[in-house]
């Protein structure tokens, strides 16, 4: 019989509360007496006896249980709920009876940066504030938690979702950040909650504009707003988020000089006297709220770690999060972050696809930031295939930031992505950033390459290099047991669809079983917290428009171009692994499927690097224009013909292409010789010139007889050729449709490119001839095979890439 059937009257529940509460009263008395003793000389705490305390708290319990029914069975859930309620009353009692004195220190972070020690000293002097904050967090959390358990109709769901969002907004920046990250995880939350949480991206209740105007005057040291702004300062915000709110204003052009990250774009509404800008003004008192939340987290995480026997350094995660979170409060750092991003992105193929708004330094300070106004459409408000195209642009940009630059934008909710009218993606709000050390960047390239090529057997070793395995557990993390479990987990994850498509119970059971057998062998490194949040949000954006979105596979375009263009030895090793797959011998055989995969990735990256916004012309028509044809040729020449600046030899990509081209030339010669030799005319000539067959062993020897490797090279080439032919035909067809002037222009640019790389072309030709001679010599000197086996399939079915 269920619990509600056993207890028809909800009022019966109050007796359970009261019985359980008797045990909690003892704790409250201990805490109360301890505080009284500790703070008696510095606090005014009314002395109450046990009877008074018990009566006061019991009355509150009785009042609460008459209004909150619990439709759950008695058990651990009820016990936890009861403990939570009792804890609330204890906190509330202490909060109301602890009065604080004034202290000299006025900030938890006197140096303006995250400092756990100074924050700890600050808040330990102020227990009332800590207790008050705990009450603010636990009371709505418990109430809303009960409502989640007893939710019913769709109307109830909408009201509950709204109340949850209101509670999160009331709790402040720390909780708003979490809500923003969850707002686009449609695979984790029901649509009604995603819609409600999405308002936290730019529609958090604003504070009074008069306060904002006063802050601007103080921060910019102005006597009047008229000295900078043109016209009346807006009364309403155009966006309001966790740390600040934004106004659309017009400033005098005499002060609207951009700094650091580009030229100021002139909008249609700009005049000679004024230009449109976005002015972000920080919320009051956010530093103390954030510091208090971080102090509470820093205080409880050691207990959580010990309770659940975790290897992960939870306090370290809080410290890493805190460092970046507190940095976000200094808008001067935000301006510098945007400038650093623009400096780095301009050196990449994405230079014309992604940008950050230019900053106006004369109108900016530590708590006021003014940037150029960006006209455009939010990413999540686009329709059709445009959304996923720009998701691809965003993901390529974030991988570029993570793996090439020192600045990764770590706050990528949809409100921070705007598509401009010229088809570029603007990334807003550069306050929250993180970065990776160069060594970790290269390790992640290896790791992501293994994921997209489904070489899951190499993932455990990647995790060791990336710091996900604690010291001393490397052997357990890389044995066959761990490889098998991780392969199962990553196979589900890589299939796409987010959490909805994953058998979470099976994954948890597999990992728990691994931990039971091998120990707790994985940790979450502190640096990974913001990276995980960033790419989780990006995945959520993709899933909100494509339920089968697979972020691992969407990493292919960036990884493809990085593997081909980077000359670093570690990247070169990853490229060889990607192209050749698993090799059990010294002979390297190209995996045609992987090469196709690589070429597809490069094609997708090039599409993302060009402006992906549809205009009056279709994307197909745009791709046939002369600049696209020439750009593709120039890119191929830069990869294959450029001289390697880092060494005298070829780049890793050039070495592979030249080696495989030499194999193809030799295989073609031998295949042609073998085919011609069997022709009637050739047989007749052979009998005429060699009637006794003395040269027959030579003609059928290793020098002229195609080997298994030759046939495989020819098969790979034919497969790649069949894939490339339609694209090549479309280019030729496009060329014939160009005007004579455009054809001349294209041919001239191609000729100029070949002339530019004439030295590299000559060196590539010499290296290829040398490679062909070396392969021929190796062929002659190698032992003859005992028998000739038919060529294997180009791509083995055992390779997970082909599943």
C-alpha positions in Angstrom: 0.0 0.0 0.0 1.4 3.4 -1.0 2.2 6.1 1.6 -0.8 8.4 0.7 -3.2 5.5 1.0 -1.9 4.7 4.5 -2.2 8.3 5.6 -5.3 9.8 4.2 -4.9 13.0 6.2 -1.9 15.1 5.3 -2.0 16.4 8.9 -0.7 13.0 10.1 2.6 14.0 8.6 3.2 16.6 11.2 3.7 14.0 13.9 6.5 12.4 11.9 8.1 15.8 11.6 7.8 16.3 15.3 9.2 12.9 16.2 12.1 13.4 13.8 12.5 17.0 15.0 13.2 15.9 18.6 16.6 14.6 17.4 17.3 17.8 15.5 16.6 20.0 18.5 19.6 18.5 20.3 21.8 19.6 17.4 20.3 23.1 17.4 20.9 23.4 21.1 24.5 22.4 20.7 25.1 24.8 17.8 23.3 27.6 19.7 25.2 27.1 22.9 28.5 27.0 21.0 27.8 30.2 19.3 26.7 31.8 22.5 29.9 30.8 24.2 32.1 31.8 21.3 30.6 35.1 20.5 29.3 36.2 24.0 31.9 38.9 24.3 31.3 40.3 20.8 27.7 39.5 19.9 24.3 40.2 21.6 22.6 36.8 21.6 19.5 36.3 23.7 19.9 33.4 26.1 17.2 30.9 25.7 16.6 27.6 27.6 16.0 24.3 25.9 12.2 24.5 26.4 11.9 28.0 24.8 14.0 26.9 21.8 12.1 23.7 21.4 8.7 25.4 21.6 9.7 28.1 19.1 11.1 25.6 16.5 8.2 23.1 17.0 5.7 25.8 16.3 7.4 26.6 13.1 7.5 22.9 12.1 3.8 22.5 12.8 3.0 25.6 10.8 5.0 24.4 7.8 3.8 20.8 7.7 0.2 21.9 7.5 1.0 23.7 4.2 3.5 21.3 2.5 2.3 17.8 1.8 4.9 15.2 0.8 3.6 12.7 -1.8 6.6 10.3 -1.4 7.0 7.0 0.3 8.7 7.0 3.6 12.4 6.2 3.3 15.6 7.9 2.5 13.9 10.6 0.5 11.7 11.5 3.4 14.5 11.4 5.9 16.7 13.7 3.8 13.7 16.1 3.4 13.1 16.1 7.1 16.7 16.8 7.8 16.7 19.6 5.4 13.6 21.2 7.0 15.1 20.8 10.5 18.3 22.4 9.2 16.4 25.3 7.8 14.9 26.0 11.2 18.2 25.8 12.9 19.7 28.2 10.4 16.8 30.6 10.7 17.0 30.6 14.5 20.7 31.3 14.4 20.3 34.0 11.7 17.7 35.8 13.7 19.6 35.7 17.0 23.2 36.6 15.9 23.9 40.3 15.6 27.1 41.4 14.1 29.5 44.3 14.8 31.2 46.5 12.3 34.7 45.6 11.1 37.4 47.6 9.3 37.7 45.3 6.3 35.2 46.4 3.7 35.8 43.8 0.9 36.3 40.0 0.8 38.8 40.6 -2.0 40.8 43.7 -1.1 43.3 43.2 -4.0 40.5 42.9 -6.6 41.3 39.2 -7.4 40.0 35.9 -6.0 41.7 35.2 -2.6 40.2 32.3 -0.6 42.1 33.3 2.5 41.0 36.9 2.7 37.4 35.8 1.9 37.5 33.2 4.7 38.8 35.8 7.2 36.2 38.3 6.0 33.1 35.9 6.4 34.2 34.1 9.5 33.9 37.5 11.2 30.3 37.7 9.8 28.5 34.5 10.7 25.1 36.2 10.4 25.6 36.9 6.7 26.7 33.4 6.1 23.7 32.0 7.9 21.4 34.4 6.2 22.7 33.4 2.8 22.3 29.7 3.6 18.7 30.4 4.5 18.2 32.3 1.2 19.5 29.2 -0.7 18.0 26.3 1.2 14.5 27.6 1.9 13.4 28.2 -1.7 15.4 25.1 -2.8 13.6 22.8 -0.4 10.2 24.3 -1.2 10.7 24.1 -5.0 12.1 20.6 -4.6 8.9 19.4 -3.0 6.9 21.1 -5.7 8.9 19.3 -8.4 8.0 16.0 -6.7 4.3 16.7 -6.8 4.1 18.5 -10.2 1.0 17.7 -12.2 -0.6 19.5 -15.1 1.0 21.5 -17.8 -0.2 24.7 -16.2 1.5 23.6 -12.9 4.7 23.0 -14.9 4.7 26.4 -16.4 4.1 28.1 -13.0 6.8 25.9 -11.4 9.3 26.7 -14.1 8.6 30.5 -13.7 9.0 30.2 -9.9 12.3 28.4 -10.3 13.6 31.0 -12.6 12.4 33.8 -10.2 14.2 32.1 -7.4 17.4 31.7 -9.4 17.3 35.3 -10.4 16.8 36.3 -6.8 19.7 34.2 -5.6 22.1 36.2 -7.8 25.0 35.7 -10.2 26.3 32.3 -9.1 23.0 30.6 -9.6 22.2 32.6 -12.8 25.3 31.3 -14.4 24.2 27.7 -13.7 20.7 28.5 -15.0 22.1 30.0 -18.2 24.2 26.8 -18.8 21.1 24.6 -18.3 18.8 26.7 -20.4 19.9 25.2 -23.7 20.3 21.6 -22.5 17.1 20.3 -24.1 18.4 16.8 -23.7 18.4 17.2 -19.9 15.4 19.4 -19.2 11.8 19.5 -20.5 11.0 22.3 -23.0 9.0 24.3 -20.5 12.0 24.6 -18.2 14.4 25.4 -21.0 12.1 28.2 -22.2 11.8 29.7 -18.7 15.6 29.4 -18.0 16.4 31.1 -21.3 15.2 34.4 -19.9 18.3 34.3 -17.6 20.4 34.8 -20.7 19.5 38.5 -21.1 16.2 39.1 -19.2 17.1 39.0 -15.6 15.1 41.7 -13.6 17.2 44.9 -13.9 18.0 47.3 -11.1 17.1 51.0 -11.1 18.5 53.0 -14.0 19.1 56.0 -11.7 21.6 53.8 -9.8 23.2 52.8 -13.1 23.6 56.4 -14.2 25.2 57.4 -10.9 27.6 54.5 -11.2 28.6 55.7 -14.8 29.2 59.2 -13.5 31.4 57.9 -10.6 33.3 55.3 -12.8 34.0 57.6 -15.7 34.6 60.7 -13.5 32.0 62.8 -15.3 30.2 65.9 -14.1 27.3 65.2 -16.5 26.3 62.4 -18.8 25.9 65.0 -21.5 29.6 65.4 -21.8 29.8 61.9 -23.4 26.3 60.8 -24.4 24.1 62.3 -27.1 20.4 62.8 -26.2 18.7 61.4 -23.1 20.1 58.4 -21.4 17.7 55.4 -21.9 15.3 54.6 -19.1 15.0 50.9 -20.1 17.7 48.3 -20.6 17.9 46.3 -23.7 19.4 43.3 -21.9 20.0 42.4 -18.3 22.1 39.4 -17.1 23.9 38.0 -14.1 26.5 40.7 -13.5 25.2 43.7 -15.3 22.7 45.3 -17.6 23.1 46.9 -21.0 21.8 50.1 -22.4 21.7 51.1 -26.1 23.1 54.7 -26.3 24.6 57.2 -28.6 28.0 58.7 -27.7 29.8 61.6 -29.3 32.1 60.5 -32.1 34.9 62.6 -30.6 35.2 60.0 -27.8 34.1 56.9 -29.9 37.6 55.8 -30.7 38.0 52.0 -30.5 40.8 50.3 -28.7 42.8 47.2 -29.3 40.5 44.9 -31.2 39.7 46.6 -34.5 38.1 49.5 -36.3 34.7 50.9 -35.2 32.0 49.8 -37.6 29.7 52.6 -38.8 26.0 51.6 -38.5 23.2 53.1 -40.5 22.0 55.2 -37.6 25.4 56.8 -36.9 25.9 60.4 -37.8 28.9 62.7 -37.9 28.2 63.8 -34.3 27.2 60.5 -32.7 27.6 56.7 -32.9 25.5 53.9 -31.4 27.1 51.9 -28.6 26.2 49.3 -26.0 26.9 50.4 -22.4 27.2 47.6 -19.8 26.9 48.7 -16.2 27.7 46.4 -13.3 25.1 45.5 -10.7 25.7 46.8 -7.2 27.2 44.6 -4.5 27.8 41.6 -6.8 31.3 41.1 -5.5 30.2 40.3 -1.9 27.4 38.0 -3.1 29.8 36.0 -5.4 32.5 35.9 -2.7 30.0 34.6 -0.1 28.7 31.8 -2.5 32.3 30.8 -3.2 33.2 30.8 0.5 30.2 28.5 1.3 31.2 26.2 -1.6 34.8 26.2 -0.5 33.7 25.3 3.1 31.5 22.4 2.2 33.4 20.8 -0.6 36.1 19.1 1.6 33.2 17.4 3.5 31.5 16.3 0.2 34.8 14.9 -1.1 35.4 12.9 2.0 31.7 11.7 2.3 31.7 10.4 -1.3 35.4 9.3 -1.3 36.2 11.3 -4.4 39.6 11.7 -6.0 38.7 14.9 -7.6 40.0 18.1 -6.0 36.7 19.8 -5.3 38.1 22.7 -3.4 40.6 23.2 -6.3 37.7 23.3 -8.7 36.0 26.0 -6.6 39.3 28.0 -6.5 39.7 27.8 -10.3 36.1 28.8 -10.9 36.4 31.6 -8.4 39.5 33.0 -10.0 37.8 33.4 -13.4 34.5 34.5 -11.8 36.0 37.3 -9.8 38.1 38.4 -12.9 34.8 38.8 -14.7 33.9 41.7 -12.3 36.7 43.8 -13.8 35.5 45.2 -17.1 39.0 46.3 -18.0 40.1 42.7 -18.2 37.0 41.9 -20.3 38.1 44.6 -22.8 41.6 43.1 -22.9 40.2 39.6 -23.4 38.3 40.7 -26.5 41.4 42.4 -27.9 43.5 39.3 -27.4 40.8 37.2 -29.1 40.8 39.5 -32.1 44.6 39.5 -32.3 44.7 35.7 -32.4 41.7 35.0 -34.6 43.0 37.4 -37.3 45.9 34.9 -37.8 43.5 32.0 -38.6 41.2 31.1 -41.6 38.2 32.3 -39.4 39.4 35.9 -39.5 36.4 37.0 -41.7 33.8 34.8 -40.0 34.0 35.6 -36.3 34.7 38.8 -34.3 34.3 40.6 -31.0 32.9 44.1 -30.7 35.3 47.0 -30.5 35.7 48.7 -27.1 35.4 52.4 -26.6 38.1 53.1 -23.9 37.0 56.7 -23.1 33.6 55.4 -22.0 34.9 52.3 -20.1 36.2 51.5 -16.7 36.4 48.7 -14.1 32.6 48.6 -13.8 31.4 50.2 -17.0 32.1 48.8 -20.5 31.2 50.5 -23.7 31.5 48.8 -27.1 30.3 49.3 -30.6 26.6 48.4 -31.1 26.2 45.2 -33.1 23.1 45.0 -35.3 22.0 41.5 -36.0 20.0 38.4 -34.9 20.6 36.2 -32.0 21.9 32.7 -33.0 19.0 30.9 -31.4 16.5 33.1 -33.2 17.6 32.1 -36.7 15.6 29.5 -38.6 16.3 26.6 -40.9 19.7 25.3 -41.7 21.4 28.6 -40.9 21.4 27.8 -37.2 23.5 24.6 -37.6 25.8 26.4 -40.0 26.6 29.1 -37.4 26.8 26.4 -34.7 29.6 25.0 -36.9 31.3 28.4 -37.1 31.0 28.8 -33.3 32.4 25.4 -32.6 35.4 25.9 -35.0 36.0 29.3 -33.3 36.0 27.8 -29.8 38.3 24.9 -30.8 40.6 27.5 -32.3 40.5 29.5 -29.0 41.0 26.4 -26.9 43.8 24.8 -28.9 45.7 27.7 -30.5 45.2 30.9 -28.4 45.5 31.9 -24.8 41.9 33.1 -24.5 38.9 30.8 -24.5 35.5 32.5 -24.1 33.8 30.6 -21.3 30.3 32.0 -21.3 28.8 30.8 -24.6 25.0 31.0 -24.0 22.8 32.0 -27.0 22.4 35.5 -25.7 26.2 36.1 -26.4 26.0 35.0 -30.1 24.8 37.6 -32.7 24.8 37.1 -36.4 25.6 40.4 -38.2 24.0 41.4 -41.5 27.2 40.7 -43.3 27.1 37.1 -42.2 29.7 37.1 -39.4 29.3 35.8 -35.9 29.8 38.3 -33.1 30.8 36.8 -29.7 29.7 39.1 -26.9 30.6 39.3 -23.2 34.3 38.5 -22.8 34.5 38.8 -19.0 34.6 35.0 -18.3 37.5 33.3 -20.1 39.9 30.5 -19.4 43.0 29.0 -21.2 45.1 25.9 -21.7 48.8 25.4 -21.3 50.5 24.7 -24.7 51.4 21.1 -23.6 47.7 20.4 -22.8 46.6 22.0 -26.1 48.7 19.4 -28.1 47.4 16.6 -25.8 43.8 17.6 -26.6 44.5 17.6 -30.3 45.6 14.0 -29.9 42.6 13.2 -27.8 40.0 14.8 -30.1 41.6 13.2 -33.1 41.3 9.8 -31.4 37.6 10.5 -30.6 36.6 11.6 -34.1 38.4 8.6 -35.6 36.9 6.3 -32.9 40.3 5.1 -31.8 38.9 4.5 -28.3 41.7 2.2 -27.3 44.0 5.2 -27.1 41.6 7.3 -25.0 42.8 6.0 -21.6 46.4 7.0 -22.3 45.1 10.4 -23.5 43.3 10.8 -20.1 46.5 10.1 -18.3 48.3 12.9 -20.3 45.4 15.3 -19.7 45.4 14.8 -15.9 42.1 12.8 -15.6 44.0 10.0 -13.8 45.6 10.5 -10.4 49.2 9.7 -9.8 49.8 6.0 -9.2 46.7 4.8 -11.1 48.1 5.0 -14.6 48.3 1.2 -15.0 44.7 0.6 -13.9 43.4 3.3 -16.2 45.1 1.9 -19.3 44.5 -1.8 -18.9 42.0 -3.8 -21.1 39.2 -3.6 -18.5 39.3 0.3 -18.6 39.7 0.3 -22.4 36.6 -1.9 -22.8 34.4 0.3 -20.4 35.6 3.6 -21.9 35.0 2.3 -25.4 31.4 1.5 -24.5 30.9 4.9 -22.9 32.5 6.9 -25.7 30.6 4.9 -28.4 27.3 6.0 -26.8 28.5 9.6 -26.4 29.9 9.9 -29.9 26.7 8.7 -31.5 25.1 12.1 -30.8 21.8 13.1 -29.4 23.1 14.2 -25.9 21.8 12.7 -22.7 18.5 11.7 -24.2 20.2 9.1 -26.5 22.5 7.7 -23.8 21.5 4.8 -21.5 22.6 6.7 -18.4 22.0 3.8 -16.1 24.1 1.5 -18.2 26.9 4.1 -18.3 26.8 4.7 -14.6 26.8 0.9 -13.9 29.8 0.4 -16.2 31.8 3.1 -14.5 30.8 2.0 -11.1 31.7 -1.6 -11.9 35.1 -0.4 -13.2 35.6 1.5 -10.0 34.7 -1.6 -7.9 37.3 -3.7 -9.9 40.1 -1.2 -10.4 39.5 1.5 -7.7 38.6 5.2 -8.2 40.9 5.8 -11.2 39.5 9.0 -12.7 39.5 12.6 -11.4 38.3 15.9 -12.8 41.2 18.3 -13.1 40.6 21.8 -11.9 41.4 23.4 -15.2 38.6 21.4 -16.9 35.7 23.0 -15.1 35.1 25.9 -17.5 36.1 23.9 -20.6 33.4 21.3 -19.7 30.8 24.1 -19.1 31.7 25.8 -22.4 31.4 22.8 -24.7 28.4 21.5 -22.8 26.7 24.8 -23.7 27.8 24.6 -27.3 26.4 21.0 -27.5 23.2 22.2 -26.0 22.8 24.9 -28.7 23.3 22.3 -31.4 20.9 19.8 -29.7 18.2 22.5 -29.5 18.1 22.6 -33.3 19.1 19.0 -34.1 18.1 16.2 -31.7 20.9 14.0 -33.2 23.6 16.6 -33.0 27.0 15.0 -32.1 29.6 17.4 -30.9 32.4 15.0 -31.2 31.8 14.5 -34.9 31.4 18.3 -35.3 34.9 18.7 -34.1 36.2 17.0 -37.3 36.4 20.2 -39.5 38.8 22.0 -37.1 40.8 18.8 -36.3 41.2 18.0 -40.0 42.6 21.4 -40.9 44.8 21.5 -37.8 46.3 18.1 -38.5 47.1 19.1 -42.1 48.5 22.5 -41.4 50.4 22.1 -38.1 54.0 21.1 -38.4 54.5 20.3 -34.7 55.9 16.7 -34.3 53.1 15.7 -31.9 50.5 16.9 -34.3 52.3 15.1 -37.1 52.1 11.8 -35.1 48.4 12.3 -34.7 48.0 12.9 -38.4 49.7 9.7 -39.3 47.6 7.8 -36.8 44.5 9.4 -38.3 45.3 8.5 -41.9 46.9 5.1 -41.4 44.7 3.8 -38.6 45.8 0.8 -36.6 48.9 -0.8 -38.1 50.3 -4.1 -36.9 53.4 -4.0 -39.1 56.0 -1.6 -40.4 54.1 -1.2 -43.6 51.8 1.8 -43.5 48.6 1.4 -45.5 46.4 4.4 -46.1 42.8 3.9 -44.8 40.7 5.4 -47.6 37.7 5.9 -45.4 39.7 8.0 -43.0 41.2 10.0 -45.9 37.6 10.7 -47.1 36.7 11.6 -43.6 39.6 14.1 -43.4 38.8 15.7 -46.7 35.2 16.1 -45.7 36.4 17.8 -42.5 38.6 20.2 -44.5 35.7 21.0 -46.8 33.4 21.7 -43.9 36.0 24.0 -42.2 36.5 26.0 -45.4 32.7 26.4 -45.6 32.6 27.6 -42.1 35.5 30.0 -42.6 33.7 31.7 -45.5 30.6 33.7 -44.7 27.9 31.1 -44.1 24.9 33.5 -44.2 22.5 32.9 -47.1 22.0 35.9 -49.3 20.1 36.3 -52.6 22.5 33.8 -54.1 22.4 30.2 -52.8 25.5 28.8 -51.1 26.1 26.5 -54.1 26.2 29.5 -56.4 28.5 31.4 -54.1 30.9 28.5 -54.0 31.3 28.6 -57.8 32.5 32.1 -57.9 36.0 32.9 -58.9 37.3 33.9 -55.5 36.2 30.6 -54.0 38.0 28.6 -56.8 41.2 30.6 -56.4 41.0 30.5 -52.6 40.8 26.7 -52.6 43.8 26.5 -55.0 45.9 28.8 -52.8 45.1 26.9 -49.7 46.1 23.6 -51.3 49.3 25.2 -52.6 50.1 26.6 -49.2 49.8 23.2 -47.6 51.6 21.1 -50.3 54.1 23.4 -51.9 55.2 25.9 -49.2 58.7 25.5 -47.8 58.8 24.4 -44.2 60.0 27.3 -42.1 60.7 25.1 -39.1 63.2 22.7 -40.8 64.9 21.8 -44.0 62.7 18.9 -44.7 59.0 18.7 -45.7 56.1 19.4 -43.4 54.3 16.3 -42.0 51.5 16.7 -44.5 53.9 17.1 -47.4 55.9 14.0 -46.3 52.8 11.9 -46.3 51.4 13.2 -49.6 54.8 12.8 -51.3 55.3 9.3 -49.9 51.8 8.2 -51.0 52.2 9.9 -54.4 55.4 8.0 -55.0 53.7 4.8 -54.1 50.9 5.6 -56.5 53.3 6.4 -59.3 55.2 3.1 -58.8 52.0 1.1 -58.4 50.6 2.7 -61.6 53.8 1.8 -63.5 53.8 -1.8 -62.3 50.0 -2.2 -62.9 50.4 -0.8 -66.4 53.4 -3.0 -67.2 51.5 -6.1 -65.9 48.4 -5.2 -68.0 50.4 -4.5 -71.1 52.5 -7.6 -70.7 49.3 -9.8 -71.0 48.2 -8.2 -74.2 48.5 -10.4 -77.4 50.7 -7.8 -79.1 53.0 -7.6 -76.1 53.2 -11.4 -75.9 54.1 -11.6 -79.5 56.9 -9.1 -79.1 58.2 -10.9 -76.0 58.4 -14.2 -77.9 60.2 -12.4 -80.8 62.8 -10.7 -78.5 63.1 -13.4 -75.9 62.3 -16.7 -77.6 63.8 -18.8 -74.8 62.0 -16.8 -71.9 65.2 -15.8 -70.2 63.8 -12.4 -69.2 60.5 -13.9 -68.0 61.6 -14.0 -64.3 62.6 -10.4 -64.5 59.3 -9.3 -66.2 57.3 -11.1 -63.5 59.6 -10.2 -60.7 59.2 -7.6 -57.9 60.3 -4.7 -60.1 57.3 -5.0 -62.5 54.8 -7.2 -60.7 52.2 -5.2 -58.7 52.1 -6.2 -55.0 49.3 -6.2 -52.5 50.4 -2.8 -51.3 50.3 -1.5 -54.9 46.8 -2.7 -55.4 45.7 -1.2 -52.2 47.3 2.2 -53.2 45.4 2.1 -56.5 42.2 1.2 -54.8 42.6 4.1 -52.3 43.3 6.5 -55.2 40.2 5.3 -57.1 38.0 5.7 -54.1 39.3 9.2 -53.4 39.1 10.1 -57.1 35.5 8.9 -57.3 34.7 11.2 -54.4 36.6 14.2 -55.8 35.4 13.9 -59.4 32.0 15.5 -58.8 33.6 18.4 -57.0 36.3 18.8 -59.6 33.6 18.7 -62.4 31.6 21.4 -60.6 34.7 23.6 -60.4 35.4 23.1 -64.1 31.8 23.8 -64.9 31.9 26.9 -62.8 35.0 28.1 -64.6 33.4 27.7 -68.0 30.5 29.8 -66.8 32.7 32.7 -65.8 33.1 35.7 -68.0 36.3 36.0 -70.0 37.5 38.7 -67.7 36.9 36.4 -64.6 38.6 33.4 -66.3 41.6 35.6 -67.1 41.7 36.8 -63.5 41.4 33.3 -62.1 44.2 31.9 -64.3 46.4 34.9 -63.5 46.0 34.4 -59.8 46.7 30.7 -60.1 49.8 31.4 -62.2 50.9 33.9 -59.6 50.4 31.4 -56.9 52.5 28.7 -58.7 55.2 31.3 -59.3 55.2 32.2 -55.7 55.7 28.6 -54.7 58.1 27.8 -57.6 60.9 26.9 -55.2 58.7 24.8 -53.0 57.3 23.0 -56.1 60.8 22.1 -57.3 61.8 20.8 -53.9 58.6 18.8 -53.7 59.3 17.3 -57.1 62.9 16.3 -56.1 61.7 14.8 -52.8 59.0 12.8 -54.6 61.5 11.4 -57.2 63.9 10.6 -54.4 61.1 8.8 -52.4 60.2 6.8 -55.5 63.8 5.7 -56.0 64.0 4.7 -52.3 60.8 2.7 -52.5 62.0 0.9 -55.6 65.3 0.1 -53.9 63.5 -1.2 -50.8 61.3 -3.3 -53.0 64.3 -4.9 -54.7 66.2 -5.6 -51.5 63.2 -6.9 -49.5 62.6 -10.7 -49.3 60.3 -12.1 -51.9 56.9 -13.1 -50.5 56.2 -16.8 -50.5 52.8 -16.3 -52.1 50.8 -13.5 -53.5 47.6 -12.8 -51.6 44.6 -11.0 -53.0 44.3 -7.4 -51.8 42.4 -6.8 -48.7 39.4 -4.5 -48.5 40.4 -0.9 -48.5 38.8 -0.3 -45.1 38.6 -3.1 -42.6 35.2 -3.6 -41.0 36.9 -4.1 -37.7 37.8 -0.4 -37.8 35.2 1.4 -35.7 35.4 4.3 -38.2 33.5 2.2 -40.7 30.7 1.1 -38.4 
